[in-house]
Amino acid sequence: MMELMRRRDFLKASATAALTLSSAPAVFAQDKGKQYSTAIIGTGWWGMNILHEAMASGRCRVTALCDVDQNQLQQAASEVEQKSGPTPRRYTDFREMLAWEKPDICIVATPDHWHPLAMIAAVKQGAHVYVEKPVSHTILEGRAMVTAARAADRVVQVGTHRRVSQHCISGRDFVRSGKVGKIGMVRCFVFYGGGPEQPRANSPSPNGLDWDFWCGPATMRPFNHKIHPKGFRNFLDYGNGQLGDWGIHWLDQVRWIMDLKYPRKVYSAGGRTIRGPVVNDGKGQTTDAPDHQVAVFEFDDGLTVTWEHRWFANNNAEKTDPAQPVGCYFYGTEGTFHQGWLDGWTFYPADPKAPPIHQDPQLHLPDQQNIRELWADFLDAIETRRRPVCDIEEGHLSTNVALLAMLSLKLGRSVNWDGDRYQCVGDPDANALLGRKYRAPWVYPR
């Protein structure tokens, strides 16, 4: 077998250029200057990952926590008290929290369907915001978020933390150096195992959970433990399936590495061939997101980008890492470049005699992420009055790529996208899906 060339010194050699490309500051250069009052909306698993890094920065004083699930809220308050001492005030309504606390920084880590209203309310109150991806559930919500951030002149960072992962920065530098050659196609993918899905019985919502508020502007379904906690992304009232979860990260990587704005044509197909029919009969529920999906995006200059996922038939033949197959392949005239996650990046030269080139990742526990670097960039952007590396507009444009594919899937046909005018060209049925009706009394942002 051809020996693998491990480029452990590649990162050190290109650190300056890579950081210039990403606009990310050196994490360890942060001083212990101003302390920022910090609040969080959504204290679940991932929200607490973000909040822990905020506290670890030494620059953030957690003053308030907000969650409609008091079970999560109590656990989060205990964790913060153990780490930082003072007990943060607790709220179940983010509007009340923002009005009373007026935090310098607000983290929005709610389910996807709540991101727009919470972020917009926070910047209008005067907070800088770290909002999780995907930024919105529909395209026009995201546009309203960008408008609100600019009008309030607030820094809004999106949680696409792979833009500050060191192996992603060095991988971007490698691709942009021309070593991969001219790239004609990119393939993004993630595969998990799975099988047929059985409905789970609905049940009364747990004590301490305001289920009506949790559903908020979206459709109010009967409570089901498949939805909360953690399962909401596979219910299309609240998320956009695997494409709206994992797909955002890898489509953002493609846009970022290749300096792309938006696709001009999108087609997607998928279904529930293995998971089976959707059930929501008042007694029980299954998920309703596709168990497999393929999307094709046509960009300028003839570049084709594809996305594919499965919740079945995960196998060793496709794994890029012992844990799972995930990432994106850039196919160029000089070889194939794989930008991955747990396995870093690897370049496979077109010359069969040349050894592959590899860069290991540098990730943090828990959950193998780089929130620490993204939070450092966020604070630096606030203090230097610049756009952060994962600015809300960039997060919005990457979210749109995935949302256009979901739109195509719902229509069962391709759409032509005019990203400057925010229109599907000559397609009123598609344009009707750029937003959605909110459940009263919530009002769709304009």
FISETI-78101 format. One record per residue (C-alpha): residue in three letters; chain; x, y, z. Coordinates in nm, 3 decimals, padded with zeros to 5 digits. Example, Ala and Ser with C-alpha at 12.3 -4.5 7.8 and 13.67 -1.06 7.14 Angstrom:
<pts>
PT code unit       u       v       w
PT  ALA    A  01.230 -00.450  00.780
PT  SER    A  01.367 -00.106  00.714
</pts>
This chain:
<pts>
PT code unit       u       v       w
PT  MET    A  00.000  00.000  00.000
PT  MET    A  00.124  00.346 -00.085
PT  GLU    A  00.266  00.518  00.220
PT  LEU    A  00.058  00.808  00.350
PT  MET    A  00.250  01.134  00.379
PT  ARG    A  00.135  01.304  00.700
PT  ARG    A  00.185  01.678  00.679
PT  ARG    A  00.197  01.759  01.051
PT  ASP    A  00.407  02.066  00.985
PT  PHE    A  00.173  02.196  00.715
PT  LEU    A -00.044  02.381  00.965
PT  LYS    A  00.250  02.556  01.134
PT  ALA    A  00.400  02.654  00.801
PT  SER    A  00.078  02.808  00.673
PT  ALA    A -00.077  02.938  00.997
PT  THR    A -00.033  03.305  00.915
PT  ALA    A -00.179  03.275  00.566
PT  ALA    A -00.460  03.052  00.687
PT  LEU    A -00.563  03.290  00.963
PT  THR    A -00.557  03.575  00.714
PT  LEU    A -00.791  03.381  00.490
PT  SER    A -01.033  03.305  00.770
PT  SER    A -01.011  03.638  00.954
PT  ALA    A -00.995  03.435  01.275
PT  PRO    A -00.781  03.574  01.558
PT  ALA    A -00.540  03.364  01.756
PT  VAL    A -00.740  03.220  02.046
PT  PHE    A -00.461  03.246  02.299
PT  ALA    A -00.392  03.613  02.225
PT  GLN    A -00.715  03.728  02.389
PT  ASP    A -00.657  03.960  02.685
PT  LYS    A -00.872  03.972  02.997
PT  GLY    A -01.033  04.306  02.916
PT  LYS    A -01.401  04.394  02.922
PT  GLN    A -01.640  04.148  03.077
PT  TYR    A -01.957  04.089  02.874
PT  SER    A -02.290  04.015  03.037
PT  THR    A -02.407  03.703  02.856
PT  ALA    A -02.746  03.534  02.829
PT  ILE    A -02.859  03.222  02.648
PT  ILE    A -03.191  03.125  02.490
PT  GLY    A -03.208  02.745  02.467
PT  THR    A -03.014  02.551  02.731
PT  GLY    A -03.009  02.206  02.572
PT  TRP    A -02.709  01.994  02.479
PT  TRP    A -02.555  02.213  02.212
PT  GLY    A -02.646  02.542  02.374
PT  MET    A -02.453  02.439  02.683
PT  ASN    A -02.152  02.343  02.469
PT  ILE    A -02.150  02.705  02.346
PT  LEU    A -02.207  02.853  02.691
PT  HIS    A -01.922  02.650  02.844
PT  GLU    A -01.683  02.795  02.587
PT  ALA    A -01.816  03.145  02.656
PT  MET    A -01.740  03.099  03.027
PT  ALA    A -01.401  02.942  02.951
PT  SER    A -01.299  03.254  02.758
PT  GLY    A -01.278  03.445  03.084
PT  ARG    A -01.457  03.738  02.920
PT  CYS    A -01.822  03.646  02.972
PT  ARG    A -02.031  03.673  03.288
PT  VAL    A -02.344  03.460  03.256
PT  THR    A -02.632  03.663  03.392
PT  ALA    A -02.941  03.486  03.258
PT  LEU    A -03.067  03.158  03.115
PT  CYS    A -03.389  03.110  02.922
PT  ASP    A -03.569  02.791  02.823
PT  VAL    A -03.932  02.682  02.793
PT  ASP    A -03.826  02.348  02.944
PT  GLN    A -03.760  02.407  03.312
PT  ASN    A -03.600  02.063  03.341
PT  GLN    A -03.322  02.173  03.105
PT  LEU    A -03.316  02.516  03.265
PT  GLN    A -03.254  02.383  03.616
PT  GLN    A -02.973  02.156  03.501
PT  ALA    A -02.811  02.442  03.309
PT  ALA    A -02.832  02.675  03.610
PT  SER    A -02.660  02.415  03.827
PT  GLU    A -02.380  02.372  03.573
PT  VAL    A -02.321  02.746  03.547
PT  GLU    A -02.324  02.788  03.925
PT  GLN    A -02.065  02.512  03.964
PT  LYS    A -01.835  02.666  03.704
PT  SER    A -01.872  03.038  03.769
PT  GLY    A -02.018  03.085  04.117
PT  PRO    A -02.308  03.333  04.091
PT  THR    A -02.645  03.178  04.007
PT  PRO    A -02.783  03.322  03.680
PT  ARG    A -03.141  03.440  03.673
PT  ARG    A -03.381  03.205  03.498
PT  TYR    A -03.655  03.286  03.246
PT  THR    A -03.903  03.091  03.035
PT  ASP    A -03.988  03.381  02.798
PT  PHE    A -03.698  03.526  02.598
PT  ARG    A -03.880  03.856  02.551
PT  GLU    A -03.898  03.909  02.925
PT  MET    A -03.533  03.809  02.965
PT  LEU    A -03.413  04.052  02.700
PT  ALA    A -03.622  04.338  02.840
PT  TRP    A -03.501  04.294  03.198
PT  GLU    A -03.142  04.180  03.146
PT  LYS    A -03.034  04.378  02.838
PT  PRO    A -02.731  04.150  02.791
PT  ASP    A -02.422  04.252  02.596
PT  ILE    A -02.421  03.908  02.428
PT  CYS    A -02.704  03.666  02.364
PT  ILE    A -02.663  03.304  02.252
PT  VAL    A -02.956  03.167  02.048
PT  ALA    A -02.945  02.787  02.064
PT  THR    A -03.314  02.705  02.031
PT  PRO    A -03.467  02.457  01.785
PT  ASP    A -03.435  02.587  01.429
PT  HIS    A -03.785  02.732  01.396
PT  TRP    A -03.717  02.978  01.679
PT  HIS    A -03.385  03.118  01.553
PT  PRO    A -03.525  03.414  01.354
PT  LEU    A -03.757  03.569  01.613
PT  ALA    A -03.511  03.522  01.900
PT  MET    A -03.211  03.662  01.709
PT  ILE    A -03.403  03.961  01.574
PT  ALA    A -03.541  04.043  01.919
PT  ALA    A -03.191  04.022  02.069
PT  VAL    A -03.022  04.259  01.822
PT  LYS    A -03.310  04.506  01.851
PT  GLN    A -03.254  04.507  02.226
PT  GLY    A -02.886  04.585  02.161
PT  ALA    A -02.714  04.249  02.209
PT  HIS    A -02.449  04.096  01.990
PT  VAL    A -02.565  03.745  01.901
PT  TYR    A -02.417  03.401  01.852
PT  VAL    A -02.690  03.204  01.670
PT  GLU    A -02.678  02.837  01.587
PT  LYS    A -02.704  02.702  01.235
PT  PRO    A -02.915  02.675  01.028
PT  VAL    A -02.998  03.040  01.076
PT  SER    A -03.362  02.997  00.972
PT  HIS    A -03.634  02.753  00.878
PT  THR    A -03.729  02.941  00.560
PT  ILE    A -03.534  03.167  00.324
PT  LEU    A -03.712  03.497  00.385
PT  GLU    A -03.671  03.462  00.763
PT  GLY    A -03.296  03.456  00.706
PT  ARG    A -03.311  03.767  00.491
PT  ALA    A -03.500  03.946  00.770
PT  MET    A -03.229  03.837  01.017
PT  VAL    A -02.954  03.991  00.805
PT  THR    A -03.155  04.312  00.769
PT  ALA    A -03.214  04.332  01.145
PT  ALA    A -02.847  04.272  01.228
PT  ARG    A -02.735  04.546  00.991
PT  ALA    A -03.000  04.792  01.108
PT  ALA    A -02.899  04.741  01.471
PT  ASP    A -02.527  04.746  01.384
PT  ARG    A -02.470  04.433  01.591
PT  VAL    A -02.220  04.151  01.541
PT  VAL    A -02.399  03.822  01.467
PT  GLN    A -02.190  03.507  01.455
PT  VAL    A -02.334  03.181  01.316
PT  GLY    A -02.227  02.847  01.463
PT  THR    A -02.065  02.709  01.146
PT  HIS    A -01.751  02.645  01.348
PT  ARG    A -01.574  02.453  01.075
PT  ARG    A -01.467  02.788  00.931
PT  VAL    A -01.226  02.817  01.224
PT  SER    A -01.120  02.451  01.247
PT  GLN    A -00.747  02.452  01.184
PT  HIS    A -00.758  02.161  00.941
PT  CYS    A -01.040  02.333  00.748
PT  ILE    A -00.839  02.656  00.729
PT  SER    A -00.528  02.475  00.607
PT  GLY    A -00.744  02.268  00.369
PT  ARG    A -00.893  02.583  00.221
PT  ASP    A -00.541  02.720  00.180
PT  PHE    A -00.434  02.397  00.008
PT  VAL    A -00.725  02.405 -00.240
PT  ARG    A -00.678  02.775 -00.313
PT  SER    A -00.306  02.720 -00.376
PT  GLY    A -00.399  02.540 -00.697
PT  LYS    A -00.256  02.202 -00.592
PT  VAL    A -00.591  02.032 -00.662
PT  GLY    A -00.607  02.194 -01.006
PT  LYS    A -00.926  02.320 -01.165
PT  ILE    A -01.224  02.184 -00.973
PT  GLY    A -01.522  02.075 -01.178
PT  MET    A -01.736  01.900 -00.917
PT  VAL    A -01.781  01.876 -00.539
PT  ARG    A -01.966  01.596 -00.361
PT  CYS    A -02.093  01.647 -00.003
PT  PHE    A -02.228  01.356  00.199
PT  VAL    A -02.309  01.197  00.534
PT  PHE    A -02.433  00.843  00.592
PT  TYR    A -02.580  00.682  00.904
PT  GLY    A -02.724  00.340  00.966
PT  GLY    A -03.090  00.277  01.033
PT  GLY    A -03.395  00.083  00.929
PT  PRO    A -03.776  00.088  00.928
PT  GLU    A -03.930  00.335  01.173
PT  GLN    A -04.216  00.256  01.409
PT  PRO    A -04.441  00.534  01.537
PT  ARG    A -04.406  00.634  01.900
PT  ALA    A -04.715  00.706  02.107
PT  ASN    A -04.794  01.067  02.188
PT  SER    A -04.800  01.159  02.554
PT  PRO    A -04.874  01.456  02.779
PT  SER    A -04.586  01.702  02.781
PT  PRO    A -04.357  01.660  03.083
PT  ASN    A -04.409  01.875  03.389
PT  GLY    A -04.211  02.195  03.351
PT  LEU    A -04.229  02.205  02.970
PT  ASP    A -04.443  02.475  02.804
PT  TRP    A -04.517  02.280  02.486
PT  ASP    A -04.729  02.555  02.330
PT  PHE    A -04.439  02.801  02.364
PT  TRP    A -04.190  02.536  02.240
PT  CYS    A -04.392  02.501  01.917
PT  GLY    A -04.422  02.880  01.900
PT  PRO    A -04.473  03.012  01.545
PT  ALA    A -04.468  02.661  01.393
PT  THR    A -04.746  02.403  01.374
PT  MET    A -04.847  02.273  01.715
PT  ARG    A -04.822  01.896  01.706
PT  PRO    A -04.913  01.664  01.995
PT  PHE    A -04.615  01.625  02.227
PT  ASN    A -04.395  01.328  02.145
PT  HIS    A -04.056  01.227  02.283
PT  LYS    A -03.937  01.173  01.925
PT  ILE    A -03.950  01.551  01.885
PT  HIS    A -03.811  01.681  02.215
PT  PRO    A -03.538  01.672  02.319
PT  LYS    A -03.296  01.656  02.021
PT  GLY    A -03.528  01.497  01.764
PT  PHE    A -03.690  01.808  01.618
PT  ARG    A -03.475  01.833  01.304
PT  ASN    A -03.640  01.527  01.152
PT  PHE    A -03.983  01.689  01.183
PT  LEU    A -04.024  01.934  00.897
PT  ASP    A -04.244  02.171  01.097
PT  TYR    A -03.939  02.250  01.311
PT  GLY    A -03.631  02.159  01.106
PT  ASN    A -03.523  02.057  00.757
PT  GLY    A -03.398  01.705  00.806
PT  GLN    A -03.041  01.592  00.757
PT  LEU    A -02.982  01.849  00.485
PT  GLY    A -03.082  02.127  00.725
PT  ASP    A -02.853  01.987  00.993
PT  TRP    A -02.533  01.829  00.857
PT  GLY    A -02.580  01.968  00.508
PT  ILE    A -02.537  02.327  00.626
PT  HIS    A -02.183  02.256  00.749
PT  TRP    A -02.057  02.098  00.429
PT  LEU    A -02.235  02.326  00.185
PT  ASP    A -02.091  02.616  00.384
PT  GLN    A -01.745  02.464  00.348
PT  VAL    A -01.787  02.450 -00.029
PT  ARG    A -01.905  02.811 -00.048
PT  TRP    A -01.625  02.928  00.183
PT  ILE    A -01.342  02.737  00.017
PT  MET    A -01.443  02.825 -00.338
PT  ASP    A -01.578  03.174 -00.269
PT  LEU    A -01.928  03.098 -00.401
PT  LYS    A -02.241  03.301 -00.332
PT  TYR    A -02.544  03.102 -00.443
PT  PRO    A -02.648  02.833 -00.695
PT  ARG    A -02.841  02.929 -01.005
PT  LYS    A -03.027  02.598 -01.040
PT  VAL    A -03.123  02.334 -00.782
PT  TYR    A -03.280  01.991 -00.805
PT  SER    A -03.343  01.742 -00.525
PT  ALA    A -03.507  01.403 -00.485
PT  GLY    A -03.550  01.172 -00.188
PT  GLY    A -03.800  00.982  00.017
PT  ARG    A -03.867  00.735  00.297
PT  THR    A -03.805  00.410  00.115
PT  ILE    A -03.668  00.240  00.428
PT  ARG    A -03.818  00.432  00.719
PT  GLY    A -04.164  00.391  00.571
PT  PRO    A -04.480  00.603  00.560
PT  VAL    A -04.521  00.912  00.775
PT  VAL    A -04.756  00.862  01.071
PT  ASN    A -04.925  01.148  01.259
PT  ASP    A -05.270  01.014  01.343
PT  GLY    A -05.332  01.179  01.678
PT  LYS    A -05.220  00.869  01.863
PT  GLY    A -04.855  00.847  01.761
PT  GLN    A -04.593  00.990  01.530
PT  THR    A -04.298  00.904  01.315
PT  THR    A -04.051  01.155  01.180
PT  ASP    A -04.141  01.300  00.840
PT  ALA    A -03.799  01.398  00.697
PT  PRO    A -03.657  01.190  00.408
PT  ASP    A -03.442  00.892  00.504
PT  HIS    A -03.236  00.955  00.190
PT  GLN    A -03.189  01.258 -00.028
PT  VAL    A -02.980  01.367 -00.324
PT  ALA    A -02.948  01.731 -00.431
PT  VAL    A -02.769  01.884 -00.728
PT  PHE    A -02.662  02.248 -00.732
PT  GLU    A -02.542  02.427 -01.046
PT  PHE    A -02.316  02.725 -00.980
PT  ASP    A -02.155  02.969 -01.221
PT  ASP    A -01.872  02.852 -01.450
PT  GLY    A -02.029  02.507 -01.478
PT  LEU    A -01.939  02.392 -01.125
PT  THR    A -02.165  02.113 -01.000
PT  VAL    A -02.207  02.048 -00.627
PT  THR    A -02.400  01.748 -00.498
PT  TRP    A -02.534  01.649 -00.158
PT  GLU    A -02.641  01.301 -00.050
PT  HIS    A -02.739  01.141  00.276
PT  ARG    A -02.886  00.813  00.396
PT  TRP    A -03.022  00.685  00.725
PT  PHE    A -02.959  00.326  00.614
PT  ALA    A -02.689  00.112  00.447
PT  ASN    A -02.400  00.271  00.632
PT  ASN    A -02.101  00.054  00.544
PT  ASN    A -01.725  00.031  00.577
PT  ALA    A -01.669  00.075  00.204
PT  GLU    A -01.773  00.441  00.223
PT  LYS    A -01.629  00.541  00.559
PT  THR    A -01.378  00.824  00.557
PT  ASP    A -01.315  00.763  00.928
PT  PRO    A -01.381  00.462  01.156
PT  ALA    A -01.670  00.658  01.308
PT  GLN    A -01.865  00.750  00.994
PT  PRO    A -01.852  00.866  00.632
PT  VAL    A -01.887  01.244  00.621
PT  GLY    A -01.741  01.550  00.447
PT  CYS    A -01.694  01.675  00.092
PT  TYR    A -01.479  01.562 -00.201
PT  PHE    A -01.337  01.826 -00.436
PT  TYR    A -01.263  01.669 -00.774
PT  GLY    A -00.987  01.856 -00.958
PT  THR    A -00.759  01.808 -01.254
PT  GLU    A -00.462  01.736 -01.022
PT  GLY    A -00.641  01.498 -00.786
PT  THR    A -00.919  01.457 -00.531
PT  PHE    A -00.929  01.649 -00.205
PT  HIS    A -01.141  01.528  00.088
PT  GLN    A -01.233  01.784  00.355
PT  GLY    A -01.347  01.583  00.653
PT  TRP    A -01.421  01.610  01.023
PT  LEU    A -01.272  01.354  01.262
PT  ASP    A -01.025  01.249  00.993
PT  GLY    A -00.898  01.596  00.895
PT  TRP    A -00.827  01.639  00.525
PT  THR    A -00.654  01.422  00.265
PT  PHE    A -00.541  01.494 -00.089
PT  TYR    A -00.519  01.201 -00.334
PT  PRO    A -00.300  01.307 -00.630
PT  ALA    A -00.402  01.215 -00.984
PT  ASP    A -00.047  01.081 -01.030
PT  PRO    A -00.070  00.720 -00.902
PT  LYS    A  00.297  00.730 -00.801
PT  ALA    A  00.257  01.031 -00.573
PT  PRO    A  00.164  00.963 -00.208
PT  PRO    A -00.152  01.111 -00.053
PT  ILE    A -00.107  01.421  00.163
PT  HIS    A -00.287  01.437  00.496
PT  GLN    A -00.359  01.687  00.775
PT  ASP    A -00.496  01.575  01.112
PT  PRO    A -00.774  01.773  01.283
PT  GLN    A -00.747  01.973  01.605
PT  LEU    A -01.084  01.940  01.781
PT  HIS    A -01.215  01.997  02.133
PT  LEU    A -01.422  01.782  02.365
PT  PRO    A -01.703  01.727  02.414
PT  ASP    A -01.843  01.648  02.073
PT  GLN    A -01.528  01.717  01.866
PT  GLN    A -01.590  02.082  01.782
PT  ASN    A -01.414  02.419  01.747
PT  ILE    A -01.656  02.649  01.927
PT  ARG    A -01.363  02.787  02.132
PT  GLU    A -01.200  02.941  01.827
PT  LEU    A -01.533  03.068  01.695
PT  TRP    A -01.614  03.236  02.027
PT  ALA    A -01.272  03.404  02.027
PT  ASP    A -01.341  03.537  01.679
PT  PHE    A -01.683  03.658  01.797
PT  LEU    A -01.535  03.860  02.085
PT  ASP    A -01.263  04.001  01.862
PT  ALA    A -01.522  04.105  01.602
PT  ILE    A -01.723  04.286  01.871
PT  GLU    A -01.416  04.473  01.997
PT  THR    A -01.273  04.563  01.656
PT  ARG    A -01.613  04.639  01.496
PT  ARG    A -01.561  04.400  01.206
PT  ARG    A -01.770  04.124  01.053
PT  PRO    A -01.706  03.786  01.217
PT  VAL    A -01.574  03.490  01.021
PT  CYS    A -01.921  03.327  01.028
PT  ASP    A -02.119  03.647  00.979
PT  ILE    A -02.498  03.623  00.967
PT  GLU    A -02.504  03.696  00.594
PT  GLU    A -02.262  03.410  00.523
PT  GLY    A -02.465  03.178  00.745
PT  HIS    A -02.782  03.289  00.570
PT  LEU    A -02.640  03.223  00.222
PT  SER    A -02.520  02.875  00.322
PT  THR    A -02.855  02.798  00.486
PT  ASN    A -03.028  02.907  00.165
PT  VAL    A -02.843  02.644 -00.040
PT  ALA    A -02.992  02.370  00.176
PT  LEU    A -03.335  02.532  00.194
PT  LEU    A -03.353  02.560 -00.185
PT  ALA    A -03.295  02.186 -00.209
PT  MET    A -03.573  02.121  00.043
PT  LEU    A -03.796  02.351 -00.161
PT  SER    A -03.718  02.151 -00.475
PT  LEU    A -03.791  01.826 -00.291
PT  LYS    A -04.133  01.953 -00.184
PT  LEU    A -04.215  02.064 -00.541
PT  GLY    A -04.078  01.748 -00.703
PT  ARG    A -03.886  01.944 -00.967
PT  SER    A -03.594  02.179 -01.022
PT  VAL    A -03.594  02.552 -00.946
PT  ASN    A -03.398  02.838 -01.101
PT  TRP    A -03.275  03.079 -00.835
PT  ASP    A -03.208  03.451 -00.876
PT  GLY    A -03.015  03.519 -00.557
PT  ASP    A -02.991  03.892 -00.617
PT  ARG    A -03.368  03.934 -00.639
PT  TYR    A -03.458  03.652 -00.395
PT  GLN    A -03.685  03.487 -00.647
PT  CYS    A -03.730  03.152 -00.814
PT  VAL    A -03.741  03.268 -01.174
PT  GLY    A -04.092  03.259 -01.324
PT  ASP    A -04.210  03.019 -01.054
PT  PRO    A -04.489  03.149 -00.826
PT  ASP    A -04.539  02.808 -00.663
PT  ALA    A -04.174  02.797 -00.560
PT  ASN    A -04.176  03.159 -00.444
PT  ALA    A -04.471  03.082 -00.218
PT  LEU    A -04.242  02.842 -00.028
PT  LEU    A -03.975  03.104  00.046
PT  GLY    A -04.168  03.185  00.363
PT  ARG    A -04.448  03.026  00.561
PT  LYS    A -04.748  03.122  00.770
PT  TYR    A -04.680  03.163  01.141
PT  ARG    A -04.913  03.037  01.409
PT  ALA    A -05.086  03.323  01.592
PT  PRO    A -04.998  03.536  01.779
PT  TRP    A -04.646  03.517  01.631
PT  VAL    A -04.576  03.737  01.328
PT  TYR    A -04.344  03.640  01.043
PT  PRO    A -04.046  03.878  01.029
PT  ARG    A -04.028  04.117  00.736
</pts>
